Amino acid sequence: MDRDIPWRLSPQVSVRPEPFGALLYHFGTRKLSFLKDRTLLELVERLDVVDSLDEACDAVGLDAHDRERYLGALETLADSAMIEQRTA
């Protein structure tokens, strides 16, 4: 997963915030994903307004230790087409 390019939530994904994090539903693939905490939800929501994954992590205040775990979660979301590379 390229950390230096812009990403976004897929336009085919609906987000439903929940007390534990959020539910993501992809209308194209009909997959459901659970975001298990509010920080991950905030990270996903920031993708549209930053130019890289590292900027998104900085924006939500992730330190180096937590960053790797959250980037792993974003990679899983990319593999399931919940997030995608943003084009100009």
N, C-alpha and C positions, 0 to 999 in steps of 0.2 A: 504494500500500500504506500503510495507516494505521499509523504508528509508535506511536501513543498508546493503542492498544487491546490487550487480551491476545490472544495467538495460542497455538496448540498443534499438536503433531504430530497428523495425522488418525488417528482410531482404526482406520482401515482400512490403516494403514501399518506394516510390519514393518521394524525396523532391525537390520542386521547389521554391527557394528563390524569394521573391517578396519585393517591397519597404515597405509594411506593416508588413511583417513577412515571411510567407511561406505557400505554399499549400502542403499537404501531401496526397498521394494517395496510398491506400492499394490494391494491385493487387489481393489478395485472397478474400477479402470481398467486393471489389469495392467501398469502402467508401472514401469520400473526407473530409479532415479536414483542417481548417484554423488556422494557428498560427498567432495571432493578433498583435504580436510585435517581434522585432528582438532579444530581450533578451530571449524569449521563444525558438526561433529557436536556439540560441547559447546554451541554456541549453540542448536541445534535442541532438544537435551535440556533446556535451561533454559527454554524457552518456557512450559512448563506451570506453572512456579513463580514467574513474574514477571508484572507487569501491563502491560508494554509492550515493544516491540522495543528501545527505548533502554535499559531496565533489563536486558534480556538481554545487550546489548552491553557494558554496564558490568560485569555479573557475570563475563564472560569476559575482561575487560581490554582491549577493543578501543579504540584511539585514534581520533581523528577521521578520519585518513587511511584506515585499514583499515576503519572502520565502513561507509563507503559501498559498498565492494566486497562486504562480507558482507551488507549489506542488499539489494544487488542479487541475491545468491544466494538470499536468503530470498524475494524477490519471484518469482524463477523457480520456487521450490518451491511458493509459493502458487498460481501460475498453473497448475501441474500437479497441484494438489489434494493435495500431500504435507503441507502445513501449512494450517491454516484458522483463522479467527477463533474465539476461545473465547467461549462464551456463559456467562452466570451460571447 
